[in-house]
């Protein structure tokens, strides 16, 4: 404890107050706390640290795996609608995805406003589609990195991949989430081979066992669900109102949302936007702050996009399909939250409505009814090239941007993207920056395939 205090005190005295705490990791498994001090294109990363005698030291790029950042910037107030702009992918199957405010777009450009890189103007032909979210600001976005979780049973049961956390064998990981609101929503995606097999523990009072004395327990077992609570080591099965048993045959992933009202004791599970079950606990409790991800069966699953948000207490309802008419025809795809699809050309955004030119007539769609809309059809897409010196910077809120890096400071990274040109990014927007993204040895270690 004393050693940790001295390390933190040393870093505090040495570091730029506006710079995030950073750790560089090397291909040989070693690491060093400090901050970036420069970049020599394709050759060297310059790094400074209170543990180095010199002001900075050069590390060869082929030896650098990644840089992790701990701090996040204070973002501006959440907008009514948050856009996530997805570019066409590199041929290695990775697609950049940027969180931003959508200002406007025309037949050639898409204009964005970001807190981390200012205003960006993107070539429309390089933008695949735009997702729209009206959800409140995330309290936690993960599940990466694995080091934020306590590995409970088997330190080799879970592994970190670029997309999320992969279960390898039976075992549990846990993370503490104190000071959560009374009503919250937990969202996550699971990729699988033979249906989802994953258990989640909520409000557990321990992190040293996958069977604490007190906790709520939600298990996904193929198309079945089990929900119960444990009090002082005793199982208590709750009244089960299971409305759907979803068939995942032919599917390799599913999106899950858990709505929790701790005061009322209401727990509701949605799978792919359909309510799968709702449970009521007449004697609700909150025993602790530990949340677990538990691989009970040993079957492999990949957990992605694990996000905790406040919840207003209203369970989602299907949008009336009559509110926006589904039209046949040709054009780009505009996906609605009720499952309908419009075909046409998204022309502009006005008064929180998307204007769509269809084959039959113009249609105005409120943003709150949108799930996503296509910006460029597949035949007219412009895919980015892969460049020597590319790095991938991963946002705390999900998604990433690929940059041909040109400048690196303790607070900002500057680089070039074919989609928007050169821009400077606040490092506090990122959880990590990966080097050598196209190198086979690095990809193998990260579990990525071409």
C-alpha positions in Angstrom: 0.0 0.0 0.0 2.8 2.4 0.9 4.6 1.6 -2.4 1.4 2.3 -4.4 1.0 5.6 -2.6 4.5 6.6 -3.5 4.0 5.6 -7.2 0.8 7.7 -7.4 2.4 10.6 -5.6 5.4 10.5 -8.0 3.2 10.4 -11.0 1.0 13.3 -9.7 4.1 15.5 -9.2 5.6 14.6 -12.6 2.6 14.4 -15.0 0.9 17.2 -16.9 -2.5 17.7 -15.1 -4.3 17.6 -18.5 -2.6 14.4 -19.6 -4.3 11.0 -18.8 -2.3 8.4 -16.9 -0.8 6.1 -19.5 1.0 2.8 -19.6 2.9 1.5 -22.6 2.8 -2.3 -23.1 5.4 -4.1 -25.1 5.3 -7.3 -27.2 7.4 -9.2 -24.7 4.8 -8.5 -21.9 6.7 -5.7 -20.1 5.1 -2.3 -19.4 6.1 1.2 -18.2 4.0 4.0 -16.7 4.5 7.4 -18.2 3.3 9.5 -21.2 4.0 9.8 -24.9 6.7 12.4 -25.8 6.8 12.1 -29.5 6.7 9.9 -32.6 9.1 9.2 -35.4 7.1 8.0 -38.3 7.2 4.2 -38.7 10.3 3.9 -36.5 10.2 5.0 -32.9 7.8 6.0 -30.1 9.3 8.5 -27.7 8.3 7.9 -24.1 8.8 9.8 -20.9 8.5 8.4 -17.4 9.4 9.4 -13.8 11.3 6.1 -13.7 13.6 7.0 -16.6 16.9 8.8 -16.1 16.6 10.6 -19.4 13.9 13.1 -20.3 12.6 10.6 -22.8 13.6 7.3 -24.4 13.0 5.8 -27.9 11.2 2.5 -28.3 11.1 0.8 -31.7 7.5 0.6 -33.1 7.7 -3.2 -33.8 8.3 -3.7 -30.1 5.3 -1.7 -28.9 1.9 -3.5 -28.5 -0.4 -0.8 -27.1 -0.8 2.2 -24.7 -3.6 2.1 -22.1 -5.2 5.3 -20.7 -7.0 5.5 -17.4 -8.5 9.0 -17.4 -11.5 10.3 -19.3 -12.4 13.9 -20.0 -15.5 15.6 -18.6 -17.8 15.4 -21.6 -20.4 18.0 -22.4 -24.0 17.4 -21.5 -25.6 14.5 -23.3 -27.4 15.4 -26.4 -31.0 14.3 -27.0 -29.7 12.1 -29.8 -26.2 10.7 -30.0 -24.9 9.6 -33.4 -22.4 6.8 -34.0 -20.8 7.1 -37.4 -19.5 3.9 -39.0 -17.1 4.1 -41.8 -16.6 1.4 -44.5 -14.1 -1.2 -43.3 -10.5 -1.9 -44.0 -10.0 -5.2 -45.8 -9.0 -6.7 -42.5 -12.7 -6.5 -41.5 -12.4 -3.7 -39.0 -14.7 -0.7 -39.4 -14.1 2.6 -37.6 -17.0 3.9 -35.5 -17.0 7.4 -34.1 -19.3 8.9 -31.5 -20.3 12.4 -32.5 -23.1 15.0 -32.9 -24.4 14.9 -36.4 -24.5 18.5 -37.7 -25.5 18.0 -41.4 -24.8 16.1 -44.6 -25.2 16.5 -48.3 -24.4 14.4 -51.3 -20.6 14.7 -50.8 -19.9 15.3 -47.1 -21.0 14.4 -43.6 -20.3 17.0 -40.9 -19.8 16.1 -37.3 -19.1 17.8 -34.0 -17.0 16.1 -31.4 -15.8 17.1 -27.9 -12.5 15.3 -28.5 -11.4 16.5 -32.0 -13.6 19.5 -32.8 -15.6 19.6 -36.0 -14.9 16.9 -38.6 -16.0 16.8 -42.2 -16.1 13.3 -43.7 -16.4 12.1 -47.3 -19.9 10.7 -47.6 -18.7 7.8 -49.8 -16.5 6.6 -46.9 -19.4 6.5 -44.4 -21.3 3.3 -44.3 -24.2 4.2 -42.0 -25.1 6.2 -38.9 -26.7 4.8 -35.8 -28.9 7.0 -33.6 -29.2 6.6 -29.8 -31.3 8.6 -27.4 -30.1 6.7 -24.4 -28.8 8.6 -21.3 -25.0 8.9 -20.8 -23.3 5.6 -19.9 -22.2 5.1 -16.3 -19.8 2.4 -17.4 -18.7 1.2 -20.9 -16.8 -2.1 -21.2 -16.2 -4.9 -20.7 -12.6 -4.1 -21.8 -10.0 -4.2 -20.4 -9.9 -7.5 -18.6 -7.5 -6.0 -16.0 -10.4 -3.9 -14.6 -12.1 -7.2 -13.5 -11.1 -9.5 -10.7 -10.6 -13.0 -12.0 -12.4 -15.1 -9.3 -11.9 -18.8 -10.0 -9.5 -19.4 -12.8 -7.1 -16.7 -14.0 -7.1 -18.3 -17.5 -10.9 -18.7 -17.8 -11.4 -15.4 -19.6 -9.2 -13.6 -22.2 -9.2 -10.2 -23.7 -9.9 -9.8 -27.4 -10.2 -6.6 -29.5 -14.0 -7.0 -29.5 -14.6 -8.0 -25.9 -14.0 -10.7 -23.3 -13.9 -14.3 -24.4 -14.8 -17.2 -22.1 -12.4 -20.1 -22.5 -13.6 -22.4 -19.7 -15.6 -22.4 -16.5 -14.8 -19.4 -14.4 -16.0 -16.0 -13.1 -14.8 -12.4 -13.2 -16.1 -9.6 -11.0 -16.1 -5.8 -11.0 -17.3 -3.3 -8.3 -19.9 -0.7 -9.3 -20.6 1.5 -6.3 -23.1 4.4 -6.2 -25.4 3.1 -9.0 -28.8 4.7 -9.2 -31.9 2.8 -8.0 -33.0 2.2 -11.6 -30.5 1.1 -14.2 -30.2 -0.7 -17.5 -27.4 -3.2 -18.3 -26.9 -3.9 -22.0 -24.5 -6.4 -23.5 -24.0 -8.5 -26.7 -23.0 -12.1 -26.6 -21.5 -14.0 -29.6 -21.7 -17.8 -29.5 -21.6 -21.0 -31.5 -24.6 -22.9 -30.0 -26.7 -20.3 -28.2 -25.7 -18.0 -25.3 -24.4 -19.6 -22.2 -23.6 -17.0 -19.6 -24.6 -16.2 -16.0 -24.6 -12.7 -14.5 -24.6 -11.9 -10.7 -25.9 -8.6 -9.5 -25.3 -6.8 -6.2 -23.1 -9.6 -4.9 -21.4 -9.1 -1.5 -18.1 -10.8 -2.5 -15.6 -11.0 -5.4 -13.6 -14.0 -4.2 -16.1 -16.7 -5.2 -18.6 -17.3 -7.9 -21.1 -18.3 -5.2 -21.3 -15.4 -2.7 -23.6 -15.5 0.3 -25.9 -12.8 -1.1 -26.6 -11.9 -4.8 -29.2 -12.0 -7.7 -28.5 -14.5 -10.4 -29.5 -14.4 -14.1 -28.5 -17.3 -16.3 -28.8 -17.5 -20.1 -28.8 -21.1 -21.1 -29.5 -21.5 -24.8 -33.0 -20.2 -25.3 -33.9 -20.6 -21.6 -33.5 -18.2 -18.7 -33.1 -18.8 -15.0 -33.4 -16.0 -12.4 -33.2 -16.2 -8.7 -31.6 -14.7 -5.6 -29.5 -16.0 -2.8 -29.8 -14.8 0.8 -27.3 -16.0 3.4 -26.4 -18.8 1.1 -30.0 -20.0 0.5 -31.5 -20.1 -3.0 -34.8 -18.2 -3.3 -36.6 -18.8 -6.6 -38.6 -15.7 -7.7 -42.0 -15.7 -9.4 -41.2 -16.3 -13.0 -43.2 -14.5 -15.8 -41.4 -15.9 -18.8 -43.1 -14.5 -21.9 -40.8 -15.7 -24.7 -38.3 -18.5 -25.3 -36.3 -17.2 -28.2 -34.8 -19.6 -30.8 -31.2 -18.7 -31.5 -30.8 -21.5 -34.1 -28.9 -20.1 -37.1 -27.8 -17.0 -35.1 -24.3 -16.4 -33.8 -25.0 -13.4 -31.6 -27.7 -11.7 -29.6 -28.3 -8.3 -27.9 -29.5 -8.4 -24.2 -30.9 -5.6 -22.0 -31.6 -6.0 -18.3 -33.8 -3.4 -16.7 -33.5 -3.1 -12.9 -35.6 -1.2 -10.4 -33.9 -2.0 -7.1 -36.5 -0.3 -4.9 -39.5 -2.0 -6.4 -37.6 -5.3 -7.0 -38.4 -5.4 -10.7 -36.0 -7.3 -13.1 -36.8 -7.5 -16.8 -34.8 -9.2 -19.6 -35.0 -8.3 -23.3 -33.3 -10.3 -26.0 -33.0 -8.6 -29.4 -35.6 -6.0 -28.3 -38.2 -8.7 -27.3 -39.1 -9.1 -23.7 -37.9 -12.5 -22.6 -38.9 -12.4 -18.9 -39.9 -10.2 -16.0 -39.5 -11.0 -12.3 -40.8 -9.3 -9.2 -39.1 -9.6 -5.8 -41.5 -8.6 -3.0 -38.5 -8.3 -0.6 -35.8 -6.7 -2.7 -32.3 -6.2 -1.3 -28.9 -4.8 -2.3 -26.3 -6.8 -0.6 -23.2 -5.4 -2.3 -21.6 -3.6 -5.2 -20.0 -6.6 -7.0 -21.2 -7.6 -10.5 -20.0 -10.9 -11.9 -19.8 -12.5 -15.4 -19.8 -16.2 -14.9 -19.1 -18.9 -17.4 -20.9 -21.8 -15.7 -20.9 -24.5 -18.4 -17.5 -24.0 -20.0 -19.0 -23.3 -23.4 -17.3 -20.4 -25.1 -19.0 -17.0 -25.5 -17.8 -13.5 -26.4 -19.2 -10.7 -24.3 -19.2 -7.3 -26.1 -20.5 -3.8 -25.4 -21.2 -4.2 -21.7 -22.8 -0.9 -20.8 -24.6 0.4 -17.6 -26.9 3.4 -17.9 -29.5 5.1 -15.8 -33.1 4.0 -16.5 -36.3 6.1 -16.3 -38.4 3.2 -15.1 -40.4 2.8 -18.3 -40.0 -0.6 -20.1 -39.7 -0.2 -23.9 -42.7 -0.7 -26.0 -42.9 -1.5 -29.7 -43.4 1.6 -31.9 -46.7 1.6 -33.7 -45.9 0.5 -37.2 -48.5 2.9 -38.5 -46.6 5.9 -37.3 -44.1 5.6 -40.2 -45.3 3.7 -43.3 -42.9 1.1 -44.7 -42.5 1.8 -48.4 -41.2 -0.5 -51.1 -38.7 0.7 -53.7 -35.0 1.1 -54.2 -32.3 3.0 -52.4 -30.4 3.1 -49.1 -31.7 1.4 -46.0 -33.2 3.4 -43.1 -33.9 1.1 -40.2 -36.6 2.0 -37.7 -36.8 1.0 -34.0 -40.0 -1.0 -34.7 -38.2 -3.2 -37.1 -39.5 -1.6 -40.3 -37.2 -0.5 -43.2 -37.5 2.5 -45.5 -35.7 2.5 -48.9 -34.6 5.8 -50.2 -32.0 8.5 -49.9 -31.4 10.2 -46.6 -31.1 13.9 -47.6 -30.8 16.0 -44.4 -31.7 16.4 -40.8 -34.1 19.2 -39.8 -35.9 19.8 -36.5 -34.8 16.4 -35.1 -36.2 14.6 -38.1 -34.5 12.8 -40.9 -35.7 13.7 -44.4 -35.8 10.7 -46.8 -36.4 10.9 -50.5 -38.2 7.7 -51.5 -39.3 6.5 -54.9 -42.8 7.6 -54.1 -42.7 10.7 -51.9 -40.5 12.5 -49.4 -40.8 11.0 -45.8 -39.9 12.8 -42.6 -38.9 10.4 -39.8 -38.5 11.6 -36.2 -35.0 10.7 -34.9 -36.5 8.9 -31.9 -38.0 6.3 -34.3 -34.6 5.6 -36.0 -32.2 2.8 -35.3 -29.8 3.5 -38.1 -29.7 4.8 -41.7 -27.4 4.0 -44.5 -25.3 6.9 -45.9 -23.7 5.2 -48.9 -24.9 2.1 -50.8 -22.5 -0.7 -51.2 -21.8 -0.2 -54.9 -20.8 3.5 -54.3 -18.7 2.9 -51.2 -15.1 4.1 -50.9 -13.0 1.8 -48.6 -10.0 3.1 -46.8 -6.5 1.8 -47.5 -4.1 0.3 -44.9 -1.0 2.5 -44.3 2.3 1.8 -42.7 2.2 3.6 -39.3 -1.5 3.1 -38.8 -2.7 2.8 -35.2 -6.2 2.0 -33.8 -7.5 4.3 -31.0 -10.4 2.9 -29.0 -13.0 5.2 -27.5 -14.0 4.8 -23.9 -17.7 4.8 -25.1 -17.1 2.1 -27.7 -15.9 2.2 -31.3 -12.5 3.2 -32.6 -10.7 5.3 -35.2 -7.8 4.3 -37.4 -5.1 6.9 -37.9 -1.8 7.2 -39.7 -0.1 8.8 -36.8 2.1 11.9 -37.3 2.4 13.5 -33.9 2.1 12.3 -30.3 2.1 14.5 -27.1 1.1 13.7 -23.5 -2.3 15.1 -24.2 -3.1 14.6 -27.9 -2.5 12.3 -30.8 -2.5 13.7 -34.4 -3.0 11.6 -37.4 -4.5 11.2 -40.9 -7.7 9.4 -41.9 -8.8 9.1 -45.6 -12.3 9.8 -44.4 -11.7 13.3 -42.8 -8.0 14.2 -43.3 -5.7 15.1 -40.5 -7.1 15.8 -37.0 -5.8 16.1 -33.5 -7.6 14.0 -30.8 -7.7 14.5 -27.0 -6.2 11.3 -25.5 -8.8 11.3 -22.7 -11.3 10.1 -25.3 -9.5 6.8 -25.6 -9.1 3.7 -23.4 -6.2 2.4 -25.5 -4.2 2.8 -28.7 -3.0 -0.3 -30.5 0.2 -0.3 -32.6 1.1 -2.7 -35.5 -2.6 -3.5 -36.2 -1.8 -5.5 -39.4 1.2 -7.5 -38.1 0.4 -11.2 -38.0 2.1 -11.8 -34.7 0.3 -9.0 -33.0 -3.0 -10.1 -34.4 -2.5 -13.6 -33.3 -1.7 -12.4 -29.8 -4.9 -10.3 -29.8 -7.0 -13.1 -31.2 -7.8 -11.2 -34.5 -8.1 -12.9 -37.8 -8.0 -11.4 -41.3 
